């Protein structure tokens, strides 16, 4: 076609057909004009363009006008927004489509606040906490097109913040109302937020905590259009027990379904309740829980009913066929809240005797138990380790002398979690789950519940390839909000910035030992391939570094001028590019001079130390056995019971160590300190 005046549209007209796949037509084109004439994506575009009615030639060399994201059809934008995480939606002014899914938590900080969801955490420094909550509401819920299936509000702020937020929300929304199908409320005052919801759209109310209900102020709620038009209400929490009385049933009679807890009810009061429910136009089912002044068995016997068990009676309301009354006496609540009626001392004792998996299961029972566990439980773990591999991450938990491993593996349409316990594998699959999101969510929960100090916390980046950026970013997100207590911290990294994901967020008072290792083993690196660990990139400025007693750097080279950053430690283990005789003498003098220094181990790539007798005087070479040094010599200190031992296995491995002098040991040569 380049050599003729023939148009490409003529080729499409003569050689292609709408019912023939474009790939077949493209192969005919390549056979005729060569494989380099046109790429398939461009051919496919022209093919469908032509058969859709655009018969003119299209010149792809011309600059096409730029298109904005907002130029896309609304349906396409909706598909994008539905795939966004909650925090990502906040950052989209167009987030007005469909359902809010996920859990967003705002936490007040000393300067600013933190906003987090299952996917990520964002810390906003020097921003007002209340303004943040207001902006969150308006961004996510304030758009007139927003439709939320379930809106859960759990608010623990003080009353001043509470009134400020409700007032400014009402002012900002004006005459607009939020379209919510189900409201799950756990806060102080329900009424100010109830007014912000669109009547008719609200179908279900699930209330765990509310001052209006706790104080029996049902009249105020019943006067709202939102309450009158809702179809279902549940108030199952024991924390609201004590003020709901049978004569308040009329406030609920218009619901299709309601579940409430009574403070007490006699048989005569039950009869009045049945009459009220019988006259209701909408009621389908009613559940009454709590302290009844009669037993289920007595009531069943007197009325010829058959109870489901000693605590539950379920029967049609007298005179109706489609309405059901369910009585639950002193019920063991399905949400597990009966545990919370125990004294706190007893509950703490119960939790104290659970292992970490049982505590995590207890936490999932209900909101009240989750809050109790988060505030009071301690996992008492010995060690915690997270390792990154290719497309999988392993989480190891050590407790009471046993270790359990959880491997999160990336799969095409989700994540496979393999639990290894005492050699037995248990597998489960999370559809559409991102393996990194799942492992770091579980790790965040464990870190939140681990309040005592770990013996060992290990973080291992990929030792075979480079870890994905999401691994370090997510690790930083879950570590940043807390100071984890651990005695030893070991990490395997490829660069110094990886160390900063964790080390700044460890508790200074408990941290004693730091071990930093290169992701590539020493024997895998050639002499010219070993790289330096840049300690000056913030590491040595951390209080965690300055307070550690034992510091080891393995696989990385340490510059000699940076050795001054180790002098506060009692045990030092580093690799230098070169160790000269003056270095050994200097460290020997440091041990003699500084009583806190106990041991120094120096690895090196090269050394000029061959004649040690010239350096230290006569040396002991009588014990050239396996696992014993090639040679050693000892020096007396100012303390009669102490000596400084200098030993070496090869000319690339030296150790200087403070020891207690034992007459039974074979120290043939002990040098006096030069005066």
PyMOL commands that set and color helices and strands:
alter all, ss='L'
color gray80, all
select helices_A, chain A and resi 8-15+22-33+40-51+69-71+74-82+86-90+129-141+159-173+191-194+211-214+218-222+225-229+238-240+246-251+267-278+296-302+337-341+344-352+356-363+367-376+435-449+469-480+496-499+503-505+522-524+543-547+560-566+581-593+612-616
alter helices_A, ss='H'
color red, helices_A
select strands_A, chain A and resi 105-109+112-116+121-125+147-154+179-186+204-209+232-234+257-265+285-292+312-316+324-329+383-389+392-399+402-411+414-421+424-431+454-460+486-493+513-518+550-554+571-579+599-607+631-636+642-650+653-660+670-671
alter strands_A, ss='S'
color yellow, strands_A
deselect
rebuild
show_as cartoon
